[in-house]
Amino acid sequence: MILKSVKFKIKLKRVLILTVAWIFAGVFFTIIEYLLVFPAAKIENIQYLTPVVHISSYDFGRSVSETICAAMIAGLSIGTFEIFYFQDRFRKKSFSYTVLIKSLIYSFTMVSLIIVGLFFDQSFSMDESIFHHKVTAAVITYLSGTGVWAFVIYWSVIVILTQIFMQVRDNFGYGVLPNFIIGRYNKPKEESRIFMFLDLKSSTSTAEKLGHIQYHNFLNDFFDDINDSIIFTKGEIYQYIGDEITVSWKMENGIENENCLRCFFSIDDKIKDNTSKYLEKFGIVPEFKAGLHCGNVTIGEVGVIKKEIVFTGDVLNTAARIQELCNTYGVRLLLSKKLLDLLNIKQKYIEKLVDEVILKGKKAKNVLYTLDRVMA
């Protein structure tokens, strides 16, 4: 229930961000239109915007209000469709195909909305029904001019840029692109983070059984299926290394509602729900193990030609070695006592002490636990 609630809130937040961005784009266009186009039209003493209204009666305030209203309706409707429905169905398509098809669909939708809006605008100006022949004639006259097509081209570009941004954001990983844009980690910073190293079991034998191409498809399906479990527990995909994925949480996000643990068990549920799909497609169901640890890390941008945001610190090495011990102790999940002490697991999880070990390259002992959910 908590995961569904968080999932809805994150998707709703994306819709609102997209809507606000479109409102700003609309207001910007209206301002440019008023400052540059309107004065030129006034000098030439030609009609502008609505063919039946003389240039001197142009109402900037009304134009801004109508633009905000239109952008809000378009942003909420198209944004809701995009985030809640369309986005998942293009997840496995190529970058260029996704941008092209979505841009064409949304541009066509935008043109349709503009035409409908023109009918209502002319109807309001003339105080006639939207089906009146004068309204239709005015809309046709307006569409034959250059002003409306400048508007259409502008919004088509906005739609394309929006799609490119969303696709690039997904390629960078959730939450990473905004940090690049604002230069948050241009200079190294220290943060408290939780890391989960999740690795597929028996990867070598599985690869030999399936072959390289089919094994790649197997991995791709697995990473695609677990994506929502990571995003909607506020996790950030740090990196893929072969059949292993590293997930990171800011400390407060990982502790909130035990997100770092819920992520693991949500992935487990997702794979179980898709058992029949994996058996039918590959003849095998993914099995995985994970190690979790927390602490301070240094985070910053590295590289010139290819930039990445990189974490450095002992926490990552420790988390990776904890994950490697899952096979040794025959468990699927291991976490450090340091992390366990920060989580509120009462009445939600059953903890079991596994061992007290000295990890390779360490001097101090690490107390390791495994967990299972309390069944309702």
C-alpha positions in Angstrom: 0.0 0.0 0.0 2.8 2.4 0.9 4.7 1.6 -2.3 1.5 2.2 -4.4 1.0 5.6 -2.6 4.7 6.6 -3.2 4.4 5.5 -6.8 1.4 7.6 -7.4 2.9 10.7 -5.7 6.1 10.5 -7.8 4.1 10.1 -11.1 1.8 13.0 -10.1 4.9 15.1 -9.3 6.2 14.5 -12.8 2.9 15.5 -14.4 2.9 18.7 -12.3 6.5 19.5 -13.2 5.7 19.0 -16.9 2.6 21.2 -16.7 4.4 24.0 -14.9 7.2 23.8 -17.6 4.6 24.1 -20.3 2.9 27.1 -18.6 6.3 28.9 -18.4 6.9 28.1 -22.1 3.4 29.5 -23.0 3.9 32.7 -21.0 7.3 33.1 -22.6 5.8 32.8 -26.1 3.1 35.3 -25.3 5.6 37.8 -24.0 7.8 37.5 -27.1 4.7 37.7 -29.3 3.6 40.9 -27.6 7.1 42.6 -27.6 8.2 41.6 -31.1 5.2 40.6 -33.3 2.5 43.0 -32.0 4.5 46.2 -32.5 5.4 45.2 -36.0 1.8 44.4 -36.8 0.7 47.7 -35.3 3.1 49.7 -37.4 1.8 48.1 -40.6 -1.8 48.6 -39.3 -2.9 45.1 -40.0 -5.3 42.8 -38.1 -3.7 40.5 -35.6 -4.6 37.3 -33.7 -8.3 37.3 -34.4 -9.2 38.5 -37.9 -12.4 40.2 -36.7 -10.6 42.3 -34.0 -8.5 45.3 -35.0 -4.9 45.4 -33.7 -5.7 48.3 -31.3 -8.0 46.0 -29.3 -5.4 43.4 -28.5 -5.6 42.4 -24.8 -2.3 41.2 -23.5 -3.7 40.2 -20.1 -6.4 38.1 -21.8 -3.9 36.5 -24.1 -1.7 35.5 -21.1 -4.7 34.1 -19.2 -5.8 32.1 -22.2 -2.3 30.8 -22.8 -1.9 29.7 -19.2 -5.3 28.0 -19.3 -4.5 26.2 -22.5 -1.0 25.2 -21.4 -2.4 23.9 -18.1 -5.0 21.8 -19.8 -2.6 20.5 -22.3 0.1 19.8 -19.7 -2.2 18.0 -17.3 -4.0 15.9 -20.1 -0.9 15.1 -22.2 1.3 14.8 -19.1 -1.1 12.4 -17.3 -1.3 10.2 -20.5 2.5 10.3 -20.9 3.5 9.5 -17.3 0.7 7.1 -16.3 0.3 5.2 -19.6 2.5 6.0 -22.6 5.9 6.1 -20.9 6.0 2.4 -19.9 4.9 1.2 -23.3 7.9 2.8 -25.0 10.5 1.8 -22.4 12.2 -0.8 -24.6 12.1 1.2 -27.8 15.1 3.1 -29.2 15.7 6.7 -28.3 15.1 8.1 -31.8 11.9 6.0 -32.4 10.5 7.0 -29.0 11.2 10.7 -29.6 9.9 10.7 -33.2 6.6 8.8 -32.6 5.7 10.6 -29.3 6.5 14.0 -30.9 4.3 13.3 -33.9 1.4 12.1 -31.7 1.7 15.0 -29.3 2.2 17.6 -32.0 -0.9 16.4 -33.8 -2.8 16.5 -30.5 -1.5 20.0 -29.9 -2.6 21.3 -33.3 -6.1 19.7 -32.7 -6.3 21.5 -29.4 -5.2 24.8 -31.0 -8.0 24.5 -33.6 -10.6 23.7 -31.0 -9.3 26.6 -28.9 -9.6 28.9 -31.9 -13.3 28.0 -32.3 -14.0 28.8 -28.7 -12.0 32.0 -28.9 -13.8 33.3 -32.0 -17.1 32.2 -30.6 -16.4 34.3 -27.4 -15.2 37.3 -29.4 -18.2 37.3 -31.8 -20.7 36.2 -29.1 -21.9 33.5 -31.5 -22.2 29.7 -31.3 -19.0 27.8 -32.1 -20.9 26.2 -35.0 -21.9 29.5 -36.6 -20.6 30.0 -40.1 -18.9 33.3 -39.2 -16.9 31.6 -36.5 -15.8 28.9 -38.9 -14.9 31.5 -41.5 -12.8 33.4 -39.0 -11.0 30.3 -37.9 -10.2 29.3 -41.5 -8.9 32.9 -42.2 -6.8 32.8 -39.1 -5.3 29.3 -40.0 -4.4 30.7 -43.4 -2.1 33.3 -41.8 1.4 32.9 -40.5 0.8 33.8 -36.9 -0.9 30.5 -35.9 1.7 28.4 -37.6 4.5 30.2 -35.7 2.6 29.2 -32.6 2.3 25.6 -33.9 6.0 25.4 -34.8 6.9 26.8 -31.4 4.9 24.3 -29.5 6.0 21.4 -31.7 9.6 22.3 -30.8 8.6 22.4 -27.1 7.0 19.0 -27.4 10.2 17.6 -29.1 12.5 19.1 -26.5 10.3 17.7 -23.7 10.5 14.2 -25.1 14.3 14.5 -25.6 14.7 15.7 -22.0 12.6 12.9 -20.7 14.5 10.2 -22.7 17.9 11.6 -21.7 16.8 11.7 -18.1 15.8 8.0 -18.2 19.1 7.2 -19.9 21.1 9.0 -17.2 19.0 7.4 -14.4 16.3 8.8 -12.2 17.4 11.9 -10.3 20.8 12.1 -12.0 20.2 14.5 -14.9 18.9 17.4 -12.7 22.1 17.1 -10.6 24.2 17.4 -13.8 22.2 20.4 -15.1 22.5 22.4 -11.8 26.1 21.3 -11.3 25.3 20.0 -7.8 28.3 17.7 -7.8 30.6 19.7 -10.0 32.8 20.0 -6.8 33.1 16.8 -4.6 30.8 16.6 -1.7 30.4 14.3 1.2 27.0 12.6 1.7 25.5 9.9 3.9 24.1 7.2 1.7 22.7 3.6 1.7 23.9 1.2 -1.0 22.5 -2.0 -2.2 24.6 -4.3 -4.4 22.2 -6.7 -6.2 23.5 -9.6 -8.2 22.0 -12.4 -10.2 22.8 -15.9 -9.0 24.4 -18.6 -11.3 25.0 -16.0 -14.0 27.7 -18.0 -15.7 25.7 -21.2 -16.1 22.6 -19.2 -17.1 24.6 -17.4 -19.8 26.0 -20.8 -21.1 22.5 -22.2 -21.2 20.8 -19.3 -22.9 23.6 -18.0 -25.2 25.0 -14.5 -25.2 22.2 -12.8 -27.1 19.4 -14.5 -25.2 21.2 -13.9 -21.9 21.4 -10.2 -22.7 17.6 -10.2 -23.3 17.2 -12.0 -20.0 19.2 -9.3 -18.2 17.3 -6.6 -20.0 14.0 -8.0 -19.0 15.1 -8.4 -15.4 16.5 -4.8 -15.1 13.3 -3.5 -16.8 11.0 -5.4 -14.3 12.8 -4.1 -11.2 13.0 -0.5 -12.4 9.8 0.6 -10.8 10.7 -1.0 -7.5 13.8 1.1 -7.4 12.3 4.4 -8.5 9.2 4.2 -6.3 11.3 3.5 -3.2 13.2 6.7 -4.0 16.3 4.8 -5.0 18.8 5.9 -7.6 20.5 3.5 -10.0 24.2 4.1 -9.7 25.6 1.7 -12.2 25.2 -1.7 -14.0 28.2 -4.0 -14.0 27.4 -7.1 -16.0 24.6 -8.9 -14.2 24.9 -6.7 -11.1 23.1 -3.4 -10.3 24.1 -0.9 -7.6 21.3 1.2 -6.1 21.9 4.2 -3.9 19.6 6.1 -1.5 20.2 9.4 0.3 20.2 8.4 3.9 16.8 10.0 4.7 15.1 8.5 1.6 16.5 5.0 2.3 15.4 5.0 5.9 12.0 6.5 5.2 9.4 3.7 5.4 12.4 1.3 5.2 12.6 2.1 1.5 15.9 0.2 1.1 14.4 -3.0 2.4 11.1 -2.5 0.6 13.0 -2.2 -2.6 14.5 -5.6 -2.2 11.2 -7.3 -1.3 9.3 -5.4 -4.0 11.7 -6.7 -6.6 11.2 -10.2 -5.2 7.4 -9.8 -5.6 7.8 -8.5 -9.1 9.9 -11.4 -10.3 7.5 -13.9 -8.6 4.6 -12.2 -10.4 6.4 -12.6 -13.7 7.5 -16.2 -13.2 5.4 -17.6 -16.0 6.7 -14.9 -18.4 10.4 -15.9 -17.7 9.7 -19.6 -17.9 7.9 -19.2 -21.3 10.5 -16.9 -22.7 13.8 -18.2 -21.2 13.0 -21.4 -19.4 14.5 -20.0 -16.2 13.5 -17.5 -13.5 16.0 -14.9 -12.2 17.3 -15.6 -8.7 19.2 -12.8 -7.0 21.0 -11.8 -3.8 21.8 -8.5 -2.3 24.0 -6.8 0.3 23.2 -3.5 2.0 25.4 -1.1 4.0 25.5 2.6 4.8 27.9 5.4 5.6 29.6 8.5 4.3 30.8 8.7 0.7 32.4 11.3 -1.5 30.3 12.1 -4.6 31.4 14.2 -7.6 31.7 14.5 -11.3 34.6 12.8 -13.1 35.6 12.7 -16.8 35.8 15.2 -19.6 34.6 13.5 -22.8 32.2 11.3 -20.9 31.1 12.6 -17.6 29.7 10.6 -14.7 28.7 11.2 -11.1 30.9 8.8 -9.1 30.8 7.7 -5.5 34.0 6.9 -3.7 34.5 5.5 -0.2 34.8 2.5 1.9 31.0 2.0 2.1 30.8 0.7 -1.5 33.6 -1.8 -0.9 31.9 -3.1 2.2 28.5 -3.3 0.6 29.9 -5.3 -2.3 31.7 -7.7 0.0 28.6 -8.2 2.2 26.7 -9.2 -1.0 29.4 -11.7 -1.9 28.9 -13.4 1.4 25.3 -14.3 0.6 26.3 -17.5 -1.1 28.6 -18.4 1.8 25.7 -18.2 4.3 23.0 -19.5 2.0 20.9 -16.3 2.2 19.5 -13.9 -0.3 19.8 -10.7 1.7 22.5 -9.5 4.0 22.8 -6.1 5.7 25.1 -4.6 8.3 24.2 -4.0 11.9 25.0 -0.3 11.3 22.2 0.0 8.8 19.8 -2.3 10.7 20.1 0.0 13.8 18.8 2.9 11.7 15.7 1.1 10.5 12.4 0.6 12.2 11.7 -3.0 11.4 9.4 -3.9 14.3 6.2 -5.8 13.3 7.4 -5.6 9.6 10.5 -7.8 9.4 12.0 -10.7 11.2 15.7 -10.3 11.8 18.2 -13.1 12.1 21.8 -12.7 13.2 24.0 -14.4 10.6 27.6 -13.9 11.7 30.2 -11.5 13.0 33.0 -11.4 10.4 36.1 -9.5 9.4 35.7 -8.6 5.8 38.7 -8.7 3.4 40.9 -5.7 3.8 39.2 -4.7 7.1 40.3 -4.8 10.7 37.1 -4.2 12.5 34.4 -6.9 12.7 31.0 -6.4 10.9 27.9 -7.9 12.3 25.7 -9.2 9.6 21.9 -9.9 9.6 19.4 -11.3 7.2 15.7 -10.4 7.2 12.4 -11.8 6.2 9.0 -10.2 6.1 6.4 -10.7 8.7 3.5 -12.4 6.9 0.1 -10.9 7.5 
